Amino acid sequence: MSKLIKTFNPYESLKQEQNKTSQELDFKILNYNTICTNFKTRKKKTYQEEDLNLFYSDEFFLDGFQDITQEFLIEMVPKNSKLFKFSFKSDKNLLCLKASLVVSSNLSYYTELKNDIFQELFKGMVKYKILIIRLDRNLDNNINNIVQAIKQGFKDKEYEIIISRGVDTQEGKIDEVKFHRHLDDKLDHSYDEKDYCRPVQKDELLFEYVLKIEGKKGKNLQGKPILPKEIKFLNNPFKLKDQSIYEINFNDRIKYYSAKYGFLFQDNEGYGISNTLKVSQVGLKTTGTIKTDLDEDVCVEIVNNSIDDAVKSGIVNIQTSKVKINGNVGYTQLHGKTIIIQGATHAKSQIYGSDVFINIHKGFLQADCVYIKNLEQGHVKAKDVYIEKCSGAIIEADNIFIKDCLKGNKIYPRKKLIVENCMKDNNKIYFEYSDIEKSNKELFNFKDLSVKLEHSLKIVLLNLEKTYKYLLSEQTNFINAKKCKLLLSAYSEKLNKYNFLIEQYKELINLKFEISSKIDKLNEKMDGVKIHICTNAKIDIGNFICFNINKDEHKYNLVSSNLSISFQNQNPTIKECEKYSEIELKEFSSVFDYLKQ
């Protein structure tokens, strides 16, 4: 007696039928349908056995439907003992199903053996609620091989085959943040330049954000989803303040580059590149040495409100285009174009710049334009110097303006010296004859060179005139005799010579201009130095004009307020001259207005 039943649970149906009879029953799977449900669209779809190839697509199996069940058409039959049996094994997530077929030595081949093997296989899968889909594509061949082996007498043996596979998860990858430049002042490169104090170059790679990779879910052979491991992502921390940093997107990451030269910073609005670096102190334990390209427009500001030095003594130093220091400078070196020091400098400090303002200077300074409020036993070398008060100092410059010249100063003016208010005692104004002698020799040499140059110019001009006349006279013959190679060659040779003479003439004219300018400057220097002490200034006794000639010092008492110094044949000449007008004095001092603080 047989009975056909449609059921989602063949073993439950078998149990119910078994309760109705004393005969031991079994079932055969005649057919089955796969029913899929999409919870989002609330649609169901039924797939026949011939449609199951669709489920080999991982994408379809994973995302097509949220629920997969199978309905079976079974036939109830009397139970017969089998001389083979299956045992199943799988990984913990039920992603790969394998089966071992154990064959009895008493089993002999029969026509329906293959069908019976598949029946037992499918019944085993149904028992463990494993979907009969995504069967291994070599399963049919493997079963055929087992049947052929049994047919050939290979019995009492265990055969292992792969039955089906699900879809494993794809684990995600955590995002990554890479800093090529750091803001953490603890990350240093020895004493020389902490990382955050090193300027970034234009188009320099600053940092990277490696994109996260989201994990992908899998699905096991029971149709249940398997979720990837949960990952806590960092997310992109790089918020940009402005266009001083630009980004380039790649497939797997975003790279951030500096759009200009400057200092990397971060504030509440994000990351950016600034022209200014602000620190509270420069020293070995704080910033280390600060070095920048002196041709770049950047500024280092040191704001120090403590009694400690803003720039500490030691092996560290500052080299930057512009330096602003609200504090004192210790025993160190500063290099820059514009340097502003609101405090005092150490006696052994060394400062090199173009435009410099210092409140109290005690060390060494070399610059172009200098404004110092108080020069206390310091040493200054410059082109133009404005000093409010000086004592015990050494001053060497082309043009020197001093408001109050106190005691014990050594002053070396090369062009002008102006003292506005007072000159206390024991000051010496030095003139080096060796400089004048050197200028005399230079002047003689340049004048000699100028005479020779004039002679060379005359020769070149004469040759130019002759060559030009030839070219002009032979121009018609040249046009008419294009087939005569000899004439063409001669004319071309003269033309090349003319072009060469033109270039030679240009070079000589440029050289003449340079020599003439140099002679004018030397003549100006040879005119001597003008010393001016304002008429309302008080000159104490014990002030001297000193000349160093052949290592001998010749001293003259300074008594007049308007003097002109010159040299003739190693003999210094001192004579009174007209005083500067108020307009001239204001014009001279106005050069320093931009440096006044």
C-alpha positions as CSV (number, residue, x, y, z in Angstrom):
1,M,0.0,0.0,0.0
2,S,1.4,3.5,-0.9
3,K,0.3,6.9,-0.2
4,L,1.3,10.3,-1.6
5,I,1.7,13.3,0.7
6,K,2.7,16.9,0.3
7,T,4.6,18.1,3.3
8,F,7.2,20.6,4.6
9,N,8.3,18.0,7.2
10,P,8.5,14.5,5.7
11,Y,9.7,13.0,9.0
12,E,6.7,14.4,10.9
13,S,4.4,13.1,8.2
14,L,6.1,9.7,8.5
15,K,5.6,9.7,12.2
16,Q,1.9,10.5,11.8
17,E,1.4,7.7,9.2
18,Q,3.4,5.2,11.3
19,N,1.0,5.7,14.2
20,K,-1.8,4.5,12.0
21,T,-0.3,1.1,11.2
22,S,1.8,-1.7,12.7
23,Q,3.8,-2.1,9.5
24,E,7.1,-0.3,9.6
25,L,7.1,2.5,7.1
26,D,9.5,4.6,5.2
27,F,9.2,7.4,2.5
28,K,10.5,8.3,-0.9
29,I,11.0,11.8,-2.1
30,L,9.3,12.0,-5.5
31,N,9.6,15.7,-6.0
32,Y,10.1,19.0,-4.2
33,N,9.5,22.7,-4.6
34,T,11.6,25.5,-3.2
35,I,9.5,28.4,-1.8
36,C,11.2,31.8,-1.4
37,T,9.8,34.8,0.5
38,N,10.9,38.4,0.2
39,F,9.9,40.1,3.4
40,K,10.4,43.6,2.0
41,T,8.0,43.1,-1.0
42,R,5.9,40.5,0.8
43,K,6.1,38.4,-2.3
44,K,6.6,34.6,-2.6
45,K,7.9,32.6,-5.4
46,T,8.1,28.9,-6.0
47,Y,11.0,27.3,-7.9
48,Q,10.8,23.8,-9.4
49,E,13.8,21.4,-9.4
50,E,14.7,22.5,-13.0
51,D,15.0,26.2,-11.8
52,L,17.5,25.5,-9.0
53,N,20.5,26.6,-11.0
54,L,19.6,30.2,-10.1
55,F,20.7,29.5,-6.5
56,Y,24.3,28.8,-7.6
57,S,24.6,32.6,-7.9
58,D,25.9,33.9,-4.6
59,E,24.2,37.2,-5.1
60,F,20.8,35.6,-5.8
61,F,21.2,33.2,-2.9
62,L,22.1,35.9,-0.4
63,D,19.9,38.8,-1.4
64,G,17.1,37.4,-3.5
65,F,14.9,36.3,-0.6
66,Q,15.0,36.4,3.2
67,D,13.3,33.0,3.7
68,I,13.7,29.7,1.9
69,T,11.7,26.6,2.6
70,Q,11.1,23.4,0.7
71,E,7.9,21.4,0.2
72,F,8.2,17.7,-0.6
73,L,5.9,15.3,-2.4
74,I,6.6,12.0,-0.7
75,E,5.4,8.4,-1.0
76,M,4.9,6.2,2.0
77,V,6.4,2.8,1.4
78,P,7.3,-0.3,3.5
79,K,10.7,0.0,5.1
80,N,13.5,-2.0,3.6
81,S,16.9,-2.5,5.2
82,K,19.8,-0.9,3.2
83,L,23.3,-2.2,2.9
84,F,24.8,1.3,2.9
85,K,24.4,4.4,5.0
86,F,25.4,8.0,5.1
87,S,27.0,10.0,7.9
88,F,27.2,13.8,7.5
89,K,29.7,16.3,8.7
90,S,30.0,20.1,8.4
91,D,31.8,23.1,9.7
92,K,30.2,24.9,12.7
93,N,28.5,27.5,10.5
94,L,27.0,24.8,8.2
95,L,28.7,26.3,5.1
96,C,30.1,23.1,3.6
97,L,28.3,19.8,3.8
98,K,30.2,16.6,3.4
99,A,29.0,13.0,3.5
100,S,30.7,9.7,4.1
101,L,29.0,6.7,2.4
102,V,29.8,3.4,4.1
103,V,29.1,0.3,1.9
104,S,28.6,-3.2,3.4
105,S,30.5,-6.1,1.9
106,N,27.1,-7.8,1.2
107,L,26.0,-5.0,-1.1
108,S,25.7,-6.0,-4.7
109,Y,25.0,-3.7,-7.7
110,Y,21.4,-3.4,-8.8
111,T,19.7,-1.1,-11.3
112,E,18.2,1.4,-8.8
113,L,21.3,1.6,-6.7
114,K,22.1,5.2,-7.8
115,N,18.5,6.4,-7.2
116,D,18.5,4.7,-3.7
117,I,21.8,6.4,-2.9
118,F,20.3,9.8,-3.8
119,Q,17.2,9.0,-1.8
120,E,19.2,8.3,1.3
121,L,21.3,11.4,0.7
122,F,18.3,13.7,0.3
123,K,16.5,12.1,3.3
124,G,19.5,12.7,5.4
125,M,19.6,16.4,4.3
126,V,15.9,16.7,5.1
127,K,16.5,15.2,8.5
128,Y,19.0,17.8,9.4
129,K,16.9,20.5,7.8
130,I,19.5,21.2,5.1
131,L,18.1,22.7,1.9
132,I,18.5,20.6,-1.2
133,I,20.0,23.4,-3.3
134,R,23.5,24.5,-4.4
135,L,24.5,20.8,-4.7
136,D,28.1,20.3,-5.6
137,R,28.4,20.4,-9.4
138,N,30.4,17.2,-9.4
139,L,28.0,15.3,-7.1
140,D,26.3,13.3,-9.9
141,N,29.7,12.2,-11.3
142,N,30.9,11.3,-7.8
143,I,27.8,9.2,-7.2
144,N,28.3,7.5,-10.6
145,N,31.9,6.7,-9.7
146,I,30.8,5.1,-6.4
147,V,28.1,3.0,-8.2
148,Q,30.7,1.9,-10.8
149,A,33.1,0.9,-8.0
150,I,30.5,-1.1,-6.3
151,K,29.6,-2.7,-9.6
152,Q,33.2,-3.7,-10.0
153,G,33.3,-5.3,-6.6
154,F,34.9,-2.6,-4.4
155,K,32.9,-3.1,-1.3
156,D,33.3,-2.7,2.4
157,K,34.6,0.8,1.8
158,E,33.9,4.3,2.9
159,Y,33.5,7.0,0.3
160,E,33.6,10.7,1.2
161,I,32.0,13.3,-1.1
162,I,31.1,17.0,-1.0
163,I,27.4,17.6,-1.1
164,S,26.7,21.3,-1.1
165,R,28.1,24.7,-0.1
166,G,26.6,27.8,1.3
167,V,28.1,31.4,1.0
168,D,30.7,32.4,3.6
169,T,30.9,35.8,5.1
170,Q,33.4,38.4,3.8
171,E,35.0,39.9,6.9
172,G,35.3,43.7,6.8
173,K,38.5,45.6,7.2
174,I,38.9,48.4,9.7
175,D,39.6,51.8,8.4
176,E,43.1,53.3,9.0
177,V,44.5,56.7,9.8
178,K,48.0,57.4,8.7
179,F,49.9,60.5,9.8
180,H,52.9,61.5,7.8
181,R,53.1,64.7,9.8
182,H,52.3,64.9,13.5
183,L,51.0,67.6,15.7
184,D,52.1,65.8,18.9
185,D,55.1,67.6,20.3
186,K,56.2,64.3,22.0
187,L,57.0,62.8,18.6
188,D,60.4,64.4,17.9
189,H,63.3,63.7,15.7
190,S,66.2,64.2,18.2
191,Y,66.7,67.7,19.5
192,D,66.7,69.2,16.0
193,E,63.2,70.2,15.1
194,K,60.1,68.7,16.8
195,D,57.7,67.5,14.2
196,Y,55.0,70.1,14.7
197,C,57.6,72.9,14.4
198,R,58.9,71.7,11.1
199,P,57.2,73.5,8.2
200,V,55.5,71.5,5.5
201,Q,56.4,71.8,1.9
202,K,53.9,72.7,-0.8
203,D,52.2,69.6,-2.1
204,E,53.6,67.5,0.8
205,L,51.7,64.4,1.8
206,L,50.3,65.1,5.3
207,F,48.1,62.2,6.1
208,E,45.9,59.4,4.7
209,Y,42.5,57.9,5.5
210,V,42.4,54.3,4.3
211,L,38.7,53.6,3.6
212,K,36.9,51.0,5.6
213,I,35.6,47.8,3.9
214,E,32.2,46.8,5.1
215,G,31.8,43.1,5.9
216,K,29.3,41.1,3.8
217,K,26.9,38.6,5.3
218,G,26.8,35.0,4.3
219,K,24.1,32.3,4.2
220,N,24.4,28.7,5.4
221,L,22.8,25.6,3.9
222,Q,19.7,26.0,6.1
223,G,19.1,29.4,4.5
224,K,20.0,31.2,7.7
225,P,22.1,34.4,7.4
226,I,25.6,34.5,8.9
227,L,26.8,37.9,10.0
228,P,30.4,39.0,9.7
229,K,32.3,40.0,12.9
230,E,31.3,43.3,14.2
231,I,34.0,46.0,13.6
232,K,34.2,49.4,15.3
233,F,35.2,51.7,12.6
234,L,37.3,54.8,13.3
235,N,35.6,57.0,10.6
236,N,37.5,59.8,8.9
237,P,38.9,62.3,11.5
238,F,40.3,64.7,8.9
239,K,38.1,67.8,8.8
240,L,39.7,70.6,6.8
241,K,39.5,74.2,7.9
242,D,40.1,75.8,4.6
243,Q,41.7,75.3,1.2
244,S,45.3,75.3,2.6
245,I,45.0,71.5,2.5
246,Y,43.6,69.6,-0.5
247,E,42.6,66.0,-0.9
248,I,42.9,63.4,-3.6
249,N,40.5,60.4,-3.7
250,F,41.9,57.0,-4.6
251,N,40.0,53.7,-4.8
252,D,41.0,52.6,-1.3
253,R,42.0,55.8,0.4
254,I,41.9,59.6,0.6
255,K,45.3,61.4,0.7
256,Y,45.7,64.9,2.1
257,Y,48.3,67.3,0.8
258,S,49.4,70.8,1.8
259,A,48.5,73.5,-0.7
260,K,51.2,75.8,0.4
261,Y,54.4,76.1,2.5
262,G,53.8,76.7,6.2
263,F,53.0,75.1,9.6
264,L,50.4,72.3,10.1
265,F,47.8,73.1,12.8
266,Q,44.5,71.9,14.1
267,D,41.7,73.9,15.8
268,N,38.0,73.5,16.4
269,E,37.3,74.1,12.7
270,G,39.7,71.5,11.5
271,Y,43.2,71.0,10.0
272,G,45.0,73.7,8.1
273,I,48.3,75.2,7.0
274,S,49.3,78.6,8.6
275,N,52.0,81.1,7.8
276,T,52.5,81.5,11.5
277,L,53.8,79.2,14.2
278,K,52.9,80.3,17.7
279,V,54.8,78.7,20.6
280,S,55.3,79.7,24.3
281,Q,59.0,78.9,24.3
282,V,61.8,77.7,22.1
283,G,64.2,75.3,23.8
284,L,65.7,71.8,23.8
285,K,62.8,70.3,25.7
286,T,60.0,72.2,24.0
287,T,60.4,72.8,20.3
288,G,64.0,72.1,19.4
289,T,65.5,74.0,16.6
290,I,63.1,75.7,14.3
291,K,64.3,75.9,10.7
292,T,62.3,77.2,7.7
293,D,63.1,78.3,4.2
294,L,64.2,82.0,4.6
295,D,62.6,82.8,1.2
296,E,59.2,81.7,2.3
297,D,56.8,84.2,4.0
298,V,56.3,82.5,7.3
299,C,56.5,83.8,10.9
300,V,57.4,82.2,14.2
301,E,55.8,83.9,17.2
302,I,57.1,83.2,20.7
303,V,54.7,84.5,23.4
304,N,56.2,84.1,26.8
305,N,54.6,85.6,29.9
306,S,56.9,84.0,32.4
307,I,60.2,85.2,33.8
308,D,62.0,82.4,31.9
309,D,63.6,83.2,28.5
310,A,61.3,82.9,25.5
311,V,64.3,81.5,23.5
312,K,66.4,79.4,25.9
313,S,70.1,79.1,25.9
314,G,71.5,76.0,24.3
315,I,72.2,74.2,21.0
316,V,68.8,75.0,19.6
317,N,68.3,78.0,17.3
318,I,65.7,79.7,15.1
319,Q,66.0,80.1,11.3
320,T,62.9,81.6,9.7
321,S,61.8,84.5,7.5
322,K,60.1,86.4,10.3
323,V,60.5,86.1,14.1
324,K,58.4,87.8,16.7
325,I,59.5,87.2,20.3
326,N,57.5,88.5,23.3
327,G,60.2,87.8,25.8
328,N,64.0,87.4,26.3
329,V,66.5,85.6,24.1
330,G,69.1,83.4,25.7
331,Y,72.6,82.3,24.6
332,T,71.5,81.1,21.1
333,Q,71.3,82.0,17.4
334,L,68.5,83.6,15.4
335,H,68.4,83.8,11.6
336,G,65.6,85.6,9.7
337,K,64.6,88.4,7.4
338,T,62.4,90.3,9.9
339,I,63.2,89.8,13.6
340,I,61.2,91.5,16.4
341,I,62.4,91.0,20.0
342,Q,60.3,92.7,22.7
343,G,62.6,91.6,25.6
344,A,66.3,91.5,26.1
345,T,69.1,89.4,24.4
346,H,71.8,87.5,26.1
347,A,75.3,88.9,26.0
348,K,76.4,85.8,23.9
349,S,73.4,85.7,21.7
350,Q,73.9,85.9,17.9
351,I,71.3,87.5,15.7
352,Y,71.4,87.6,11.9
353,G,68.7,89.3,9.8
354,S,67.6,91.9,7.4
355,D,65.2,94.1,9.4
356,V,65.6,93.8,13.1
357,F,63.9,95.5,16.1
358,I,65.2,94.8,19.6
359,N,64.1,96.3,22.9
360,I,67.3,95.6,24.9
361,H,70.3,94.2,23.0
362,K,73.4,92.9,24.7
363,G,74.8,90.3,22.2
364,F,75.9,90.3,18.6
365,L,73.7,91.5,15.7
366,Q,74.3,91.6,12.0
367,A,71.6,93.0,9.8
368,D,70.6,95.5,7.1
369,C,68.3,97.8,8.9
370,V,68.2,97.9,12.8
371,Y,66.2,99.7,15.4
372,I,67.3,99.2,19.0
373,K,65.8,101.0,22.0
374,N,68.6,100.1,24.4
375,L,72.0,98.9,23.3
376,E,73.9,97.7,26.4
377,Q,77.4,96.6,25.6
378,G,76.2,94.9,22.5
379,H,77.8,94.7,19.1
380,V,76.0,95.8,15.9
381,K,77.0,95.5,12.3
382,A,74.5,96.9,9.8
383,K,73.8,99.3,6.9
384,D,71.4,101.6,8.7
385,V,71.1,101.7,12.5
386,Y,68.7,103.7,14.7
387,I,69.5,103.5,18.5
388,E,67.6,105.3,21.2
389,K,70.2,104.7,23.9
390,C,73.6,103.0,23.8
391,S,76.4,102.5,26.3
392,G,79.6,100.4,26.1
393,A,78.6,99.3,22.7
394,I,80.3,98.6,19.4
395,I,78.4,100.0,16.3
396,E,79.5,99.5,12.7
397,A,77.3,100.8,10.0
398,D,77.0,102.9,6.9
399,N,74.4,105.3,8.5
400,I,74.0,105.6,12.2
401,F,71.4,107.6,14.1
402,I,71.7,107.8,17.9
403,K,69.3,109.7,20.2
404,D,71.3,109.4,23.4
405,C,74.9,108.3,23.1
406,L,75.9,107.4,26.7
407,K,79.4,106.4,27.9
408,G,82.0,104.1,26.5
409,N,80.8,103.4,22.9
410,K,82.9,102.6,19.9
411,I,81.3,103.8,16.7
412,Y,82.5,103.0,13.2
413,P,80.4,105.1,10.7
414,R,81.1,104.6,7.0
415,K,78.9,107.3,5.7
416,K,76.9,109.3,8.2
417,L,76.7,109.6,12.0
418,I,73.9,111.6,13.7
419,V,73.6,112.1,17.4
420,E,70.4,113.8,18.4
421,N,70.3,114.6,22.1
422,C,73.5,114.1,24.0
423,M,76.9,112.5,23.9
424,K,78.4,111.5,27.2
425,D,82.1,111.0,27.8
426,N,84.6,108.3,26.7
427,N,83.1,107.7,23.3
428,K,85.3,107.0,20.3
429,I,84.4,107.4,16.7
430,Y,86.7,105.3,14.5
431,F,87.7,105.5,10.9
432,E,89.7,102.7,9.3
433,Y,92.2,104.0,6.7
434,S,92.6,100.4,5.4
435,D,89.0,100.6,4.1
436,I,89.7,103.9,2.4
437,E,93.0,102.6,1.0
438,K,91.2,99.6,-0.4
439,S,88.6,101.8,-2.0
440,N,91.3,104.0,-3.5
441,K,92.8,100.9,-5.2
442,E,89.4,99.7,-6.4
443,L,88.7,103.2,-7.8
444,F,92.0,103.3,-9.6
445,N,91.4,99.8,-11.1
446,F,87.9,100.6,-12.2
447,K,88.9,103.8,-13.8
448,D,91.7,102.1,-15.7
449,L,89.3,99.4,-16.8
450,S,86.9,102.1,-18.0
451,V,89.6,103.6,-20.2
452,K,90.3,100.2,-21.8
453,L,86.6,99.6,-22.2
454,E,86.2,102.9,-24.1
455,H,89.0,101.9,-26.4
456,S,87.4,98.4,-27.1
457,L,84.1,100.1,-27.8
458,K,85.7,102.4,-30.4
459,I,87.2,99.4,-32.2
460,V,83.9,97.4,-32.2
461,L,82.0,100.5,-33.5
462,L,84.5,101.0,-36.3
463,N,84.3,97.3,-37.3
464,L,80.5,97.5,-37.1
465,E,80.4,100.6,-39.4
466,K,82.7,98.9,-42.0
467,T,80.8,95.7,-42.0
468,Y,77.5,97.5,-42.3
469,K,78.7,99.5,-45.3
470,Y,79.9,96.3,-47.0
471,L,76.5,94.5,-46.4
472,L,74.6,97.5,-47.7
473,S,76.8,97.9,-50.8
474,E,76.7,94.2,-51.7
475,Q,73.0,93.6,-51.0
476,T,72.0,94.0,-54.6
477,N,74.7,91.7,-55.9
478,F,73.8,89.1,-53.2
479,I,70.1,89.1,-54.4
480,N,71.1,88.8,-58.1
481,A,73.8,86.2,-57.6
482,K,71.9,83.5,-55.7
483,K,73.4,80.8,-57.8
484,C,77.0,81.8,-57.2
485,K,78.1,79.9,-54.1
486,L,81.3,81.9,-53.7
487,L,79.5,85.2,-53.5
488,L,76.8,83.7,-51.2
489,S,79.4,82.4,-48.9
490,A,81.3,85.7,-48.6
491,Y,78.1,87.7,-48.0
492,S,76.9,85.2,-45.3
493,E,80.3,85.3,-43.6
494,K,80.1,89.1,-43.4
495,L,76.5,88.9,-42.1
496,N,77.5,86.5,-39.3
497,K,80.4,88.8,-38.4
498,Y,78.0,91.8,-38.2
499,N,75.6,89.8,-35.8
500,F,78.6,88.8,-33.7
501,L,79.8,92.5,-33.4
502,I,76.3,93.6,-32.4
503,E,76.2,91.1,-29.5
504,Q,79.8,92.1,-28.5
505,Y,78.7,95.8,-28.5
506,K,75.7,95.0,-26.2
507,E,78.0,93.2,-23.7
508,L,80.4,96.1,-23.7
509,I,77.7,98.7,-23.1
510,N,76.3,96.7,-20.2
511,L,79.8,96.4,-18.7
512,K,80.3,100.1,-19.2
513,F,77.2,100.8,-17.2
514,E,78.2,98.5,-14.4
515,I,81.7,100.0,-14.1
516,S,80.3,103.6,-14.2
517,S,77.9,102.7,-11.3
518,K,80.8,101.2,-9.3
519,I,83.0,104.3,-9.9
520,D,80.1,106.6,-8.7
521,K,79.7,104.6,-5.5
522,L,83.5,104.6,-4.8
523,N,83.7,108.3,-5.4
524,E,80.8,108.8,-3.0
525,K,82.7,106.7,-0.4
526,M,85.9,108.7,-1.0
527,D,84.0,111.9,-0.3
528,G,84.3,111.0,3.4
529,V,82.0,110.6,6.3
530,K,79.8,113.3,7.6
531,I,79.4,113.4,11.4
532,H,76.5,115.5,12.7
533,I,75.6,116.2,16.3
534,C,72.5,118.2,16.7
535,T,73.1,121.8,18.0
536,N,71.0,121.2,21.0
537,A,73.0,118.1,22.0
538,K,75.4,118.4,24.8
539,I,78.9,117.0,24.1
540,D,80.9,116.0,27.1
541,I,84.7,116.1,27.2
542,G,86.6,113.0,26.6
543,N,85.1,112.1,23.3
544,F,87.5,111.4,20.4
545,I,87.7,110.9,16.7
546,C,90.2,108.1,16.1
547,F,92.0,107.1,12.9
548,N,93.7,103.8,12.5
549,I,96.6,104.3,10.0
550,N,99.2,101.6,9.6
551,K,98.1,100.0,12.9
552,D,98.6,103.4,14.7
553,E,95.8,105.2,16.4
554,H,95.5,108.9,16.0
555,K,93.1,110.7,18.3
556,Y,91.4,114.1,17.9
557,N,89.1,115.7,20.5
558,L,85.5,115.9,19.3
559,V,84.4,119.5,19.9
560,S,82.3,120.5,16.9
561,S,78.8,119.2,16.2
562,N,79.1,119.3,12.4
563,L,82.1,117.6,10.8
564,S,83.2,116.1,7.6
565,I,86.0,113.5,7.5
566,S,88.0,112.6,4.4
567,F,91.4,111.1,3.5
568,Q,94.1,112.4,1.2
569,N,97.3,110.5,0.8
570,Q,96.9,108.8,4.2
571,N,96.2,112.1,5.9
572,P,92.8,112.5,7.5
573,T,91.1,115.8,7.0
574,I,88.6,117.1,9.5
575,K,86.5,120.2,8.7
576,E,83.3,121.7,9.7
577,C,80.4,121.5,7.4
578,E,76.8,122.6,7.2
579,K,74.4,121.0,9.7
580,Y,71.5,118.8,8.5
581,S,68.2,120.5,8.2
582,E,65.1,119.3,10.2
583,I,63.7,117.9,6.9
584,E,66.9,115.9,6.3
585,L,66.9,114.5,9.8
586,K,63.2,113.4,9.6
587,E,63.9,111.9,6.2
588,F,66.8,109.9,7.6
589,S,64.9,108.7,10.7
590,S,61.8,107.8,8.7
591,V,63.7,104.9,7.2
592,F,63.2,103.1,10.5
593,D,59.5,104.0,11.1
594,Y,58.2,100.5,10.1
595,L,60.5,98.9,12.7
596,K,59.4,101.1,15.6
597,Q,57.3,99.1,18.1
